[in-house]
Amino acid sequence: MADLILASSSPRRLDLLRQLGIVPDAVMSPDIDETPHKAEPPRLYAARMAAEKLASVAAPGAFVIAADTVVALGRRILPKTETEAEARRCLDLLAGRRHRVHSAVAVRGPDGRIAARNVMTTVGFARLDRDAAEAYLASGEWRGKAGGYAIQGRAAGFVDFLAGSHSGVVGLPLHETLNLLRGLGWRA
């Protein structure tokens, strides 16, 4: 069986694959420009990022998985928060509202064929009191997370609605990823 490569710097994606008993032979961090194009819709941005990550990893004869997750409020793409101020703005925007998480996954088979899927999940946050928001910000868990939160962590307590793929919100829609791999001939 051909090697399996995960094109990602996200430890969450690696953990998600391990939930299925899949351990990649290698993890390669893609080096791409992740700047959204002007007026680029979130769904298309996620798909483009997954495709560019896939293209950036040269692994002839291997299966390669690449993915991207985008948190969006309407057509607005929320950032991967790097500062507490950014995280606070995201929490303020998301509190008491529903938003969408676009998860795109692209897989290349050893023969060069590519298959891709986009998964959209709707997530609702409860209204947040100031103490809950401040405690979350103090945790630092928001650092580097799309939309400033990690649904698999403390922010799970904010979620009062979810329709779609929980694993997609974490960073990799597992059902779709497994089906793409199988469709390209991968077998566990």
Steps between C-alpha positions, in 0.01 A plus 500: 500500500621850417606737776247740648612862548314765698565844352433702813667672791188445714539252785120483514482345152753238599299424816179472297655248260626299796140476625435288191814294557679677215861595568662686208845388393606866498370845583613785274422861572386684186655839434237713324360852514169474688378851418138501379438658161291815496128412542583126496209303649595291806408166338714570194785629715503177705499289180782707347710470816458121512590473130806725537621309806461175306691641201782628723589154631697290253465133590496293181342159541337584833153587621496861619230666713467879528226700667395846607238624744343844480267661753264744332231739609303556182758574230751623758797268558607515863876491560720240660541710810851599598423768758261518792335804340423295185364215710280741698359648178420151370331396825297823502388432141413133561329531839125438479512423126536219253793488261636262241816296497623399155730198499664406173702184449700401192665162448749397232549134421829333404393517136453879518120499502349762731169490684362777719199583716367804679301456820297780654403486866276746680605580855303708748657672797295587807517852632817538701522684826809712549650262759477199266655695213782634719575153641520361147728779384723451806537130410685587178323210326390739223859552379534405131142371476264591217235730642685508830366175642556126521173307516681200649619710793351749743292666230286184487315658793392789275341281231122471524440378143691292247380365167760324288844354565646543846836368379483749212479784751799355685696500172434193284164350397581136572213329319568689179877457528471125542264475202736705281793277595302183428378642168863546393587141596634536854440207731580485872 
